[in-house]
Amino acid sequence: MKENIKRAIFRYSSPPSIKAFSSVAGKKESQGPIGEYFDECCEDSYFGEETWEKAESRLQKTAVQIALKKAGLDASSIDLLFAGDLINQCTGSTYGLRDFNIPFLGIYGACSTMAQGLLFSSICVNGGYAGYSLNVTSSHFSTAERQFRFPLSYGGQRTPSSQWTCTASGAVILSDEKHAPFIIGGAAGKITDFEIKDANNMGAAMAPAAADTIKRYLDSTKTAPEDYDFIITGDLGTVGSKLLYDLLGAEGTDIRKVHKDCGVMIFDGYRQDTHAGGSGCGCSASVLCGYFLPMLLRKEINNILFAATGALMSPMLVQQGESIPCISHLVHISNDKDFLLRREV
């Protein structure tokens, strides 16, 4: 156990149960290959609000409301709320969720925030510190582009390696109830830096972080890629996914047959002109909650690793010539709460 703590690998004695989940997406996302799977789609990029920032807050609020309704709970039943987004000071989360009156822990892991939140939530529920814990995150194309790259009115040419920030949100409620699916383990990521300085090549920057976290978890649990229905990355896109295969392949691990990337799945890159794929906190959150968790609930799949990835970049430091440090956090979701115990035997 001490070795696992040092390596930030978590295995739960009382695996938290996924009580309910929800996904909300914008117009472009709803027109993509998996658009039919989202709980709610909105044609209006402002979501009825006056600004894009307020629209993102509305995104999160709607996702939470849907998840609570599915769970048959009200806000007063939730013990802890973990939330984050890409806007400065996580304003999408704080302004969107301020009326719920739930104990709030704002978090930031860039596009890895959904996995980071699920990791925190599962630790708290497993430890008996929460009966119900809610995790939510979001992103919005217009707020992210304005903050991280350049004003939309500038009309700059996007490079082939660039990704399209998703307008989407996902929410998950964890509980101490004993029904599948469960979060049975996880891994906290390490900050990695591949010396990528191009803000339009996020996939290449994040791939080393995903490779490190996935390999550490597989090695620690003595499992192999074929033990899982899917190994899911957050938003490496087409460029980052190929690099991930190369990095893991160099260490003798081949995940190509079971790998899915949320950034590749959410858009049709050619038809929708999204180049290397989708990105943003809402990308992996909405795909996990809209596509993969329902499959687990229906028992169509039983065992997945969800390794969301994030570029921990500062626009100011990138402008000063700094490289982009990245992170990848992982949660292990399974219909079999004793899966890891049997591996140890």
C-alpha positions in Angstrom: 0.0 0.0 0.0 2.8 2.4 0.8 4.3 1.8 -2.6 1.0 2.6 -4.3 0.7 5.9 -2.3 4.1 7.0 -3.4 3.3 6.2 -7.0 -0.1 7.9 -6.7 -2.0 4.7 -7.7 -5.3 4.3 -6.0 -7.3 1.1 -5.4 -10.5 1.3 -3.4 -11.7 -1.0 -0.6 -15.2 0.5 -0.9 -15.5 1.4 -4.6 -17.8 4.4 -5.2 -20.8 3.8 -7.4 -21.8 6.0 -10.3 -25.3 7.1 -9.3 -26.1 9.3 -12.4 -24.5 11.3 -15.1 -25.4 13.8 -17.8 -24.1 15.5 -20.9 -24.9 18.8 -22.6 -23.5 19.9 -25.9 -23.6 22.8 -28.4 -24.7 22.9 -32.0 -21.5 21.8 -33.7 -21.0 18.9 -31.2 -24.6 17.7 -31.8 -23.9 17.6 -35.5 -20.9 15.3 -35.0 -20.8 11.4 -35.1 -22.0 10.9 -31.6 -24.4 13.9 -31.4 -27.4 11.7 -30.7 -26.0 10.4 -27.5 -26.0 13.7 -25.5 -28.8 14.4 -23.1 -29.3 17.9 -24.3 -28.1 19.9 -27.3 -28.5 23.7 -27.8 -28.6 25.4 -31.2 -27.8 28.8 -29.6 -24.1 29.2 -28.7 -25.2 31.8 -26.0 -27.5 29.3 -24.4 -30.0 32.1 -23.9 -27.4 34.3 -22.1 -25.8 37.7 -22.9 -22.2 36.6 -23.1 -20.2 33.4 -23.9 -18.9 33.3 -20.4 -22.4 33.3 -19.0 -23.3 30.7 -21.6 -20.6 28.4 -20.2 -22.0 28.8 -16.7 -25.4 27.9 -18.0 -23.9 24.8 -19.6 -22.6 23.6 -16.2 -25.8 24.5 -14.4 -27.9 22.5 -16.9 -25.6 19.5 -16.7 -25.9 19.5 -12.9 -29.7 19.8 -13.0 -30.0 16.9 -15.4 -27.8 14.7 -13.3 -29.7 15.5 -10.1 -33.0 14.8 -11.8 -31.7 11.4 -13.1 -30.5 10.5 -9.6 -33.7 11.5 -8.0 -31.9 13.9 -5.7 -31.9 17.6 -4.9 -28.9 19.8 -4.3 -29.2 19.5 -0.5 -28.4 15.7 -0.8 -24.9 16.3 -2.3 -22.1 16.5 0.2 -19.3 17.7 -2.1 -19.1 19.4 -5.4 -15.9 19.3 -7.5 -16.0 21.6 -10.6 -13.6 23.4 -13.0 -13.3 24.8 -16.5 -10.8 26.7 -18.6 -11.8 30.3 -17.9 -9.6 32.4 -15.5 -10.4 31.6 -11.9 -12.8 28.8 -13.0 -15.5 31.4 -13.4 -17.7 29.2 -15.5 -18.0 26.9 -12.5 -18.3 29.4 -9.7 -20.8 31.6 -11.4 -22.8 28.7 -12.8 -23.0 26.7 -9.6 -23.2 29.4 -6.9 -27.0 29.0 -6.4 -26.8 25.2 -5.5 -25.5 25.8 -2.0 -23.3 22.7 -2.1 -19.9 22.6 -0.4 -17.6 23.5 -3.3 -14.1 22.6 -4.3 -13.0 24.3 -7.5 -10.3 22.4 -9.4 -8.1 23.0 -12.4 -6.5 20.4 -14.6 -7.1 22.0 -17.9 -8.7 19.4 -20.2 -8.0 16.7 -17.7 -10.4 18.2 -15.2 -13.1 15.6 -15.5 -10.7 12.8 -14.6 -9.2 14.9 -11.8 -12.6 15.6 -10.3 -13.6 12.0 -10.5 -10.4 11.0 -8.8 -11.0 13.5 -6.0 -14.7 12.4 -5.7 -13.9 8.7 -5.6 -11.2 9.2 -2.9 -13.7 11.1 -0.7 -16.6 8.6 -1.2 -14.3 5.6 -0.6 -12.9 7.3 2.5 -16.4 7.9 3.9 -16.2 11.7 3.7 -19.1 11.9 1.3 -22.2 9.9 0.7 -22.9 11.7 -2.6 -20.2 13.6 -4.5 -20.9 15.6 -7.7 -18.3 16.2 -10.4 -18.8 18.6 -13.3 -16.8 20.5 -15.9 -17.3 22.4 -19.1 -15.7 24.3 -22.0 -16.9 26.7 -24.6 -15.3 27.3 -28.0 -15.7 31.1 -27.8 -14.5 31.6 -24.3 -11.4 29.3 -24.8 -10.4 30.8 -28.1 -10.7 34.3 -26.7 -8.5 33.4 -23.7 -5.9 31.1 -25.0 -5.3 31.9 -28.7 -6.6 35.0 -30.4 -9.8 37.0 -30.8 -12.3 35.2 -33.1 -12.7 38.4 -35.2 -9.0 38.1 -36.0 -9.7 35.4 -38.5 -6.3 33.7 -38.2 -5.5 30.5 -40.2 -5.7 27.3 -38.2 -2.9 24.8 -38.6 -3.6 21.1 -39.4 -2.5 20.1 -35.9 -4.9 22.4 -34.2 -8.0 21.2 -32.3 -11.5 22.7 -31.9 -12.5 23.5 -28.3 -15.8 21.8 -27.6 -18.8 23.6 -26.3 -20.0 20.9 -23.9 -20.4 19.8 -20.3 -20.6 16.6 -18.4 -21.6 15.8 -14.8 -21.3 12.6 -12.7 -22.7 11.9 -9.3 -20.8 9.3 -7.2 -22.4 7.6 -4.2 -21.5 5.0 -1.5 -24.3 2.8 -2.8 -23.3 -0.7 -3.9 -24.4 -0.9 -7.6 -22.5 -0.9 -10.8 -20.7 0.8 -12.5 -18.0 1.5 -9.9 -14.8 3.5 -9.9 -12.4 0.9 -8.6 -9.1 2.6 -9.0 -7.2 5.5 -10.5 -3.9 7.3 -11.0 -2.8 10.9 -10.4 -0.7 12.1 -13.3 2.7 13.6 -13.3 3.6 16.9 -15.0 5.4 16.1 -18.2 7.0 18.5 -20.7 7.9 17.4 -24.2 9.2 20.9 -25.0 6.3 21.7 -27.3 5.8 25.4 -27.6 3.1 25.5 -30.3 -0.4 26.2 -28.7 -1.9 24.8 -31.9 -0.3 21.4 -31.4 -1.8 20.3 -28.0 -2.0 16.6 -29.0 1.7 16.3 -29.3 2.2 18.2 -26.0 -0.2 16.0 -24.0 0.6 12.5 -25.4 3.7 11.9 -23.2 1.5 12.6 -20.1 -1.1 10.1 -21.2 1.5 7.5 -22.0 3.2 7.9 -18.6 -0.1 7.6 -16.6 -1.5 4.7 -18.6 1.8 2.7 -18.4 2.1 3.3 -14.6 -1.4 2.1 -14.0 -1.1 -1.0 -16.1 2.2 -1.9 -14.5 1.0 -1.3 -11.0 -2.2 -3.3 -11.4 -0.5 -6.0 -13.4 -3.0 -5.6 -16.2 -2.7 -5.5 -20.0 -4.6 -3.5 -22.6 -6.6 -6.6 -23.6 -8.0 -6.7 -20.1 -10.1 -3.6 -20.9 -13.0 -3.0 -23.3 -11.6 0.5 -23.9 -8.7 2.7 -22.9 -10.0 6.2 -23.4 -7.9 9.4 -23.7 -9.4 12.8 -23.3 -8.5 14.9 -26.3 -5.2 13.9 -27.9 -6.8 14.2 -31.3 -5.4 12.5 -34.4 -1.9 13.8 -33.9 -1.6 13.0 -30.2 -3.1 9.6 -30.6 -0.5 8.5 -33.1 2.3 9.8 -30.9 0.7 7.9 -27.9 1.0 4.7 -29.8 4.6 5.4 -30.6 5.5 6.2 -27.0 3.8 3.2 -25.5 5.0 0.9 -28.3 8.6 1.9 -27.5 8.0 0.4 -24.1 6.3 -2.7 -25.4 2.7 -1.7 -24.8 0.2 -1.7 -27.7 -3.2 -0.1 -27.0 -4.3 0.5 -30.6 -7.0 -2.2 -30.6 -8.8 -0.8 -27.5 -7.9 2.9 -27.6 -10.6 5.6 -28.2 -9.9 9.3 -28.1 -12.8 11.6 -27.2 -11.3 14.4 -29.3 -11.3 12.2 -32.4 -14.8 10.8 -31.6 -16.8 14.0 -31.1 -16.2 15.6 -34.5 -16.0 14.5 -38.1 -12.7 16.2 -38.8 -13.1 16.4 -42.5 -16.8 17.2 -42.8 -16.8 19.6 -39.9 -13.4 21.2 -40.6 -12.0 20.6 -37.0 -8.6 19.5 -38.2 -7.0 17.2 -35.5 -10.2 16.9 -33.4 -11.9 18.3 -30.4 -10.5 19.6 -27.1 -11.5 21.4 -23.9 -12.7 20.3 -20.5 -16.2 19.5 -21.9 -14.8 17.2 -24.6 -13.9 14.2 -22.5 -16.6 15.0 -20.0 -19.5 15.0 -22.5 -18.2 11.9 -24.4 -17.6 9.9 -21.2 -21.1 10.8 -19.9 -22.9 10.7 -23.2 -21.3 7.7 -24.8 -19.3 5.4 -22.6 -21.1 5.5 -19.2 -24.4 4.5 -20.8 -22.7 1.5 -22.4 -21.4 0.5 -19.0 -24.9 0.9 -17.5 -26.3 -1.4 -20.3 -23.5 -3.9 -19.7 -22.4 -3.7 -23.3 -18.9 -3.1 -21.9 -17.6 -3.8 -18.4 -14.2 -2.4 -17.9 -12.6 0.9 -19.1 -9.7 3.2 -18.2 -10.5 6.9 -18.6 -7.4 9.0 -18.9 -8.2 12.6 -19.6 -5.4 14.9 -20.7 -4.7 18.5 -20.1 -2.2 21.2 -21.3 -1.3 23.3 -18.2 -0.4 26.2 -20.3 -0.3 29.9 -19.5 -1.0 32.2 -22.5 1.5 34.7 -21.1 4.3 32.2 -20.6 3.7 30.7 -24.0 4.1 34.2 -25.5 7.3 34.5 -23.6 8.7 31.4 -25.3 8.0 28.8 -22.5 7.0 25.2 -23.4 3.7 23.6 -22.5 3.6 21.3 -19.4 0.9 18.7 -19.5 -0.9 16.2 -17.2 -3.1 13.1 -17.5 -5.2 11.7 -14.6 -6.8 8.3 -14.9 -9.9 6.6 -13.4 -10.7 2.9 -13.7 -14.4 2.3 -14.1 -15.8 -1.2 -14.0 -19.0 -3.2 -13.5 -16.9 -5.7 -11.5 -15.9 -4.1 -8.2 -13.6 -7.0 -7.4 -11.7 -6.9 -10.7 -8.4 -5.7 -9.2 -8.7 -7.9 -6.2 -8.8 -11.0 -8.4 -5.7 -9.7 -10.3 -3.7 -9.5 -7.1 -4.6 -13.2 -6.3 
